Amino acid sequence: MTAPADLVLTGGPVFTADGARSTAGSVAVSGERISAVGHDEVRALIGPKTEVVDLAGRLLVPGFQDAHVHAVFGGIELGACDLTGTTDLAEYRRRIRGYAEANPDREWITGGGWSMESFPGGTPTRQLLDELVPDRPVFLVNRDHHGAWANTRALERAGLTAGTPDPADGRIEREPDGAPGGMLQEGAATLVSRHIPTTTPAERLAGLLRAQRLLHSLGITGWQDAILGEFNGQADPSDAYLAAATDGSLTARVNGALWWDRSRGAEQIPELVERRARLRAGRFRADSVKIMQDGIAENFTAAMISPYLDSCGCATANSGLSFVDPDALRDYVTALDALDFQVHFHALGDRAVREALDAVEAARTANGHRDTRHHLAHLQVVHPQDVPRFRALGAVANLQPLWAAHEPQMDELTIPFLGGDGAARQYPFADLLRAGATLAAGSDWPVSSPDPMQGIHTAVNRRGYGEDPAQVPAFLPEQRLDLGTALAAYTAGSAHVNHHHGTGTIQVGALADLAVLDRDPFAGPAEEIGATGVALTYVGGRRVWSAEGA
């Protein structure tokens, strides 16, 4: 006789995310793993001590996984001067002044989340911050974390003047006389951020646990942290993960991407090997290496095949930045692949995508096809000739779907300035799918919302949730994904790229990482997918989140 299950979820549809997209209505869990998937027959496993969850028509899905997120940084920002969730300049002013007044003992005012669209040309000024906080340095990263806004005190603390040269990987926005204007693009932000007192280990651990609560509430059971290392003046979050994994407070499954220092070369590889061996405990490991190959389109640092246009529509001499020399990149990736590292590329422009794929191809040629699951994140512009290379090389397309929509940052700061056919080649999700690429998905939080259902909504509709179809057109609608494919990218696809074996699908023997949605999004119109919330989240059969009344 089969022993009763510890947990049975029944009475609603089950999205299994398996290869056959099989359907079910009940799932049983024994210990950490799924012991039965089926229909009414699963109810025979209900015993006197079995926890029974009535799905009541709600959809059961594998736990979501985020293939590109900055959880500790995001959690720390939630406790700092938080400018997310609005683009209103008056609200920024209120929050900055309010945070400074509430924290009179802080030497620096830090935080971020502001949007470029809130300022003319995407460029805020130091004078505005001087008005709000005249007595202390202020440093606020923008929403995409590719730039920062600083006041005069911060610029002076860093010693920046009209004579300070731009770093190779960034740009200081300047006033007419050459003085720093307060906006620091890409690597220029580190000129100031390196003077900010670092967070303490306790603050980093608190940030991780704060982030974990939020991510579990969104049905997320695992993720890949896209930067383990010092970045833009923020301390390495690795110690927070190791501490939480060791004491058991890390309930999520996490794979970390070790930061590739683009100011150095292959001499750092032995250090990465040592860190990989040391950063392994409980549900945490660091088997990936993050290489940021380019910047972003809004500040013209994404590496493009065709040059950017100016405000008059004429070609400029600027086609963006390749942060790592493409020839050297091939050698680095080949060496990392031979050591069984996964490489996690930031590749946003079509030239960066091509350079990353060339590096993966060099590694495959030298080492054969290894189970390293290299992946390219962001993929804003992909040249059609490179689309089929993902499948051929076994490179995973790591999508951030929320960005594939009309918004001011897209319509005012990106589309008018992309040369060639770049504007028409953005976020080619459907093309990648048709070409046989493996799709994973993530949020890049705190750059954008970590809510998978918001990303799924945009992937399906190519517009944000709540936007009126009569007012906001779909963004390149031929690149839409269907709901099942988008869900699979956030579950099976991300589990694959994260090397979280035994997760991402609902099948017998899989780990019971599960999320109960508050409805069945398949049963409603596509325009309402984004209204879906999460009622319950389980990791290894243990409930880690329960919504009120769930």
Secondary structure by P-SEA (a helix, b strand, c coil): ccccccbbbccbbbbccccccccccbbbbccccccccccccccccccccccccccccbbbbccbbbcccaaaaaaaaaacccccccccaaaaaaaaaaaaaacccccccccccccccccccccccaaaaaaacccbbbbbbccccccccccaaaaaaaccccccccccccccccccccccccccccccccccccccccccaaaaaaaaaaaaaaaaaaccccccccccccccccccaaaaaaaaaaaccccbbbbbbccccccccccaaaaaaaaaaaaccccccccbbbbbcccccccccccccbbbbccccccccccccccccaaaaaaaaaaaaaabbbbbbbcccaaaaaaaaaaaaaaaaacccccccccccccccccccccccccccccccccccccccccccccccccccccccccccccaaaaaaaaccbbbbbcccccccccaaaaaaaaaccccccccccccccccccccccaaaaaaaacaaaaaaaccccccccccccccbbbbcccccccccccccccccccbbbcccccccccccc
